[in-house]
Amino acid sequence: MNFIYKLRLFTGLSLNYFIDYYKYLIESGLLNKSTEIKLLAYITYTYHTLEKGFSMPQLRLGFGKKKVELLLANVLLYIEMNYDITNSQFIAACSVLKKYYDLNIENKYDVHSYFPRKYYVTIASFARDEIGGVVCFKKEEYFAACRKSFPDFIKSRHSIRYFTKEIVDIEKIKSAVELANHCPSACNRQSSKVYLINKQEQVDRILKIQKGVTATADQIHQLIVVTSNRSYFFTSGERNQIFVDGGIFLESLLLSLHNENIATCTLHWSLNRNHDKAIESVVGLSKGEKVIALLAIGHICDDFKVPYSFRKSVDELLVIRN
């Protein structure tokens, strides 16, 4: 490969990465949340953290005070800006706030110092009782849909954050990984890899690096680390293909584990280089590998709760260009 050709490759890659950098800097919520879509995304992120609080086995009254204050302020700002109050995620946020207020007041816990009654009246006018909070399951019910129709199967999987101490059988995990690998990948390159972490010491070290599940870390006894390898890709146009192929594989693995009656919770890896270096050392990753996400796995308890996690309507997702 001659010098001129290498220079072209380097220049093209650098330019494309700079454009990626610039677009993320300007269009994401990194610097500000000044547009409707950015504010709504932040509202969704915040209300879901409260839903996770609702799903704790031992519910603590008055939990998440700072999150409630933040969510309340952003919902009121959303209304003040005359943004779309029919949006499903805005309605879900109002519904979660209403449930939070109602739950605490019913249990004689005073939230008015950070959730005034006058704001509750406003929020409640947009809320829907059937949305928000948690869904309760029994163990025998949860996996029943795995043997039903495909729509039932897809809708039946939830993120589970509490597990028994029983270790998942390795043969079931092997079956799930084999099935997951039937998902598509760019030119069938199959860049993804799965690392099963069974040692509690390593599980704890990885969770401390990730720092996203501090409240439930003691419930997790097995982790899966899903990676994608940069070495499988060749052009500047493929610079983000590890995330595309890795994401497709991750979803396929989630459904395959669900099919094996294994409970899962995806733990994000939207972290920085120092976190990458730390996990590379713990797991023993090659230089080309990038962590896509972690999966907490395990067996479910006899009774458990999951966040409601209200979904957008088809009309909010599907755009038809005729």
C-alpha positions in Angstrom: 0.0 0.0 0.0 1.7 3.2 -1.2 2.1 6.4 0.8 -0.4 8.5 -1.2 -3.1 5.8 -0.8 -2.5 5.6 2.9 -2.6 9.4 3.2 -6.0 9.4 1.5 -7.3 6.7 3.9 -6.1 8.7 6.9 -7.5 12.0 5.6 -10.9 10.4 4.8 -11.1 8.7 8.1 -10.1 11.9 10.1 -12.6 14.0 8.2 -15.5 11.6 8.8 -14.6 11.3 12.5 -14.5 15.1 12.8 -18.0 15.4 11.2 -19.2 12.7 13.6 -17.7 14.7 16.5 -19.2 18.0 15.3 -22.7 16.6 14.7 -22.7 14.9 18.1 -21.5 18.1 19.8 -24.2 20.2 18.2 -27.1 17.9 17.8 -26.9 15.8 21.1 -27.9 17.1 24.5 -24.2 17.3 25.6 -24.1 21.1 25.7 -27.7 21.9 26.0 -31.2 20.5 26.1 -32.8 23.5 24.3 -35.0 21.7 21.8 -38.2 19.7 22.2 -36.6 16.4 21.3 -33.6 16.9 23.6 -35.8 17.9 26.5 -38.2 15.0 25.9 -35.3 12.6 25.8 -34.0 13.9 29.1 -37.5 13.6 30.6 -37.8 10.0 29.4 -34.4 9.1 30.9 -35.4 10.7 34.2 -38.8 9.2 34.6 -37.4 5.7 33.9 -35.0 6.0 36.8 -38.0 6.6 39.0 -39.8 3.6 37.6 -36.7 1.5 38.5 -37.1 2.8 42.0 -40.7 1.6 42.1 -39.5 -1.9 41.2 -37.2 -2.3 44.2 -38.2 -5.3 46.4 -38.3 -3.1 49.5 -39.8 0.2 48.4 -38.5 3.2 50.3 -40.9 6.1 50.6 -39.6 9.4 49.4 -36.9 7.8 47.2 -35.3 9.7 44.4 -36.1 13.2 45.7 -33.5 14.9 43.4 -34.8 13.0 40.4 -38.4 14.0 41.2 -37.4 17.7 41.5 -35.5 17.4 38.1 -38.3 15.6 36.3 -40.9 18.0 37.7 -38.9 21.0 36.6 -38.4 19.6 33.1 -42.0 18.6 32.6 -43.2 22.0 33.7 -40.7 23.6 31.3 -42.0 21.3 28.5 -45.6 22.6 29.1 -44.4 26.2 29.4 -42.7 25.9 26.0 -45.9 24.7 24.4 -44.4 21.5 23.2 -46.5 18.5 22.1 -48.5 17.4 25.2 -49.9 14.4 23.3 -46.5 12.8 23.0 -46.5 9.4 24.7 -43.3 9.9 26.7 -44.6 13.2 28.1 -47.8 11.5 29.2 -45.7 8.6 30.7 -43.6 11.1 32.6 -46.7 12.8 34.1 -48.2 9.4 34.9 -45.0 8.3 36.8 -44.9 11.6 38.7 -48.6 11.2 39.7 -48.1 7.6 40.8 -45.1 8.7 42.9 -47.1 11.5 44.6 -50.1 9.2 45.2 -48.0 6.4 46.6 -46.3 8.6 49.1 -49.3 10.5 50.2 -51.4 7.3 50.6 -48.6 6.0 52.9 -48.6 9.3 54.9 -45.2 10.4 53.6 -45.1 14.2 53.0 -43.5 15.1 49.6 -44.8 18.7 49.5 -41.4 20.3 50.2 -40.2 19.1 46.8 -43.4 18.2 45.0 -46.0 21.0 45.8 -49.7 20.2 45.5 -50.3 22.9 42.9 -47.9 21.2 40.5 -49.5 17.8 41.2 -52.8 19.2 40.0 -51.2 20.3 36.7 -49.3 17.0 36.2 -52.3 14.9 37.1 -54.4 16.5 34.3 -52.0 14.9 31.7 -51.5 11.6 33.5 -53.2 8.3 32.6 -53.7 5.8 35.4 -52.9 2.7 33.3 -49.4 4.1 32.4 -46.3 4.2 34.5 -45.1 2.5 37.7 -44.4 -1.2 37.7 -45.8 -4.5 36.4 -45.9 -7.4 38.9 -45.1 -11.0 37.8 -45.0 -14.5 39.2 -42.1 -16.8 38.1 -44.4 -19.3 36.5 -46.1 -16.6 34.4 -43.1 -14.8 33.1 -41.7 -17.3 30.6 -45.1 -18.7 29.6 -45.2 -16.5 26.5 -42.0 -18.1 25.2 -44.1 -20.9 23.8 -46.8 -18.7 22.3 -46.9 -16.5 19.2 -43.9 -14.4 18.1 -45.6 -11.1 19.1 -46.4 -12.5 22.6 -42.8 -13.7 22.9 -41.3 -10.3 21.9 -43.6 -8.4 24.2 -43.0 -10.7 27.2 -39.3 -10.0 27.7 -38.4 -7.4 30.4 -35.2 -6.2 32.0 -34.9 -8.1 35.3 -32.7 -6.5 38.1 -33.1 -9.1 40.9 -31.9 -12.7 40.6 -31.7 -15.8 42.8 -28.2 -17.0 43.8 -28.6 -20.1 41.5 -26.1 -20.1 38.7 -27.3 -20.4 35.1 -26.4 -23.7 33.4 -23.5 -23.2 30.9 -25.3 -25.4 28.3 -28.3 -23.1 28.2 -26.0 -20.1 27.6 -24.2 -22.0 24.8 -27.5 -22.7 23.2 -28.5 -19.1 23.4 -25.2 -17.9 22.0 -25.4 -20.4 19.1 -28.9 -19.2 18.3 -28.0 -15.5 18.6 -25.3 -16.0 16.0 -27.9 -16.5 13.3 -28.5 -12.8 13.3 -27.2 -10.7 10.3 -23.8 -9.1 10.2 -22.0 -7.0 7.6 -20.9 -9.4 4.8 -21.3 -12.3 7.3 -18.2 -11.2 9.2 -19.6 -12.1 12.6 -17.5 -9.6 14.5 -19.2 -10.1 17.9 -17.9 -12.2 20.8 -19.4 -13.2 24.2 -17.5 -13.4 27.5 -19.3 -15.2 30.3 -18.1 -14.0 33.7 -18.9 -16.5 36.5 -16.4 -15.5 39.2 -18.1 -13.2 41.7 -14.9 -11.2 42.3 -14.7 -10.4 38.6 -18.4 -9.6 38.4 -18.0 -7.1 41.2 -15.0 -5.5 39.7 -16.7 -5.0 36.3 -19.8 -3.6 38.0 -17.7 -1.1 39.9 -16.1 0.1 36.6 -19.6 0.4 35.0 -21.1 2.2 38.1 -24.7 2.0 36.7 -26.3 -0.6 39.1 -25.1 0.4 42.5 -28.5 -0.2 44.1 -28.8 -3.8 42.8 -25.2 -4.9 42.3 -25.3 -7.4 45.1 -28.1 -9.3 43.2 -25.9 -10.0 40.2 -23.8 -13.2 40.2 -23.1 -13.7 36.5 -22.3 -11.2 33.7 -22.0 -11.5 30.0 -19.8 -9.0 28.2 -20.7 -8.5 24.5 -17.9 -7.1 22.2 -17.4 -6.3 18.6 -14.0 -6.3 16.9 -12.6 -3.4 14.8 -10.3 -5.7 13.0 -13.2 -7.1 11.0 -13.7 -3.8 9.2 -11.8 -2.0 6.5 -13.1 1.4 5.3 -13.8 4.8 6.8 -17.5 4.2 6.0 -17.4 1.2 8.4 -16.0 3.1 11.3 -19.2 2.6 13.3 -20.1 -0.8 12.0 -18.9 -2.5 15.2 -21.8 -0.8 17.0 -24.4 -1.8 14.3 -23.3 -5.4 14.1 -22.7 -5.6 17.9 -26.2 -4.1 18.6 -27.9 -6.5 16.3 -26.1 -9.4 18.0 -26.9 -8.1 21.4 -30.7 -8.0 20.7 -30.5 -11.4 19.2 -28.7 -12.7 22.3 -31.3 -11.1 24.6 -34.2 -12.9 22.9 -32.2 -16.2 22.7 -31.5 -16.1 26.5 -35.2 -15.3 27.1 -36.1 -18.3 25.0 -33.9 -20.4 27.3 -35.8 -19.0 30.3 -32.8 -17.0 31.5 -33.6 -13.5 32.9 -31.5 -10.6 31.6 -30.9 -6.9 32.1 -28.8 -4.9 29.6 -26.2 -2.7 31.3 -25.0 0.2 29.1 -21.4 0.7 28.2 -21.7 4.3 27.0 -18.5 5.1 28.8 -15.0 6.6 28.2 -11.6 5.3 27.3 -10.4 4.8 30.9 -13.4 2.5 31.5 -12.6 0.6 28.3 -9.0 0.1 29.5 -10.1 -1.1 32.9 -12.5 -3.7 31.6 -10.0 -4.9 28.9 -7.7 -5.7 31.8 -10.3 -7.6 33.8 -11.8 -9.6 31.0 -8.7 -10.0 28.8 -9.9 -8.4 25.6 -7.8 -8.1 22.5 -6.7 -4.7 21.2 -9.3 -4.6 18.4 -12.3 -5.4 20.7 -14.8 -2.8 21.9 -17.4 -3.5 24.6 -20.9 -3.1 23.2 -22.8 -3.7 26.5 -23.0 -5.9 29.6 -25.8 -8.3 30.4 -26.7 -9.3 33.9 -28.1 -12.8 33.8 -29.7 -15.2 36.3 -32.8 -17.0 37.5 -35.8 -15.0 38.5 -37.4 -14.9 42.0 -40.9 -16.4 42.7 -42.4 -12.9 42.7 -40.9 -9.7 41.2 -41.6 -6.3 39.7 -40.4 -4.6 36.5 -40.7 -1.0 35.4 -43.7 -0.4 33.2 -41.5 1.2 30.5 -44.3 2.7 28.3 -43.5 2.4 24.6 -44.1 4.9 21.8 -47.0 4.4 19.4 -46.5 3.2 15.9 -47.5 6.6 14.6 -44.6 8.1 16.6 -42.1 5.6 15.1 -43.2 5.0 11.5 -42.7 7.7 8.8 -44.2 6.8 5.4 -42.8 8.6 2.3 -45.0 8.1 -0.7 
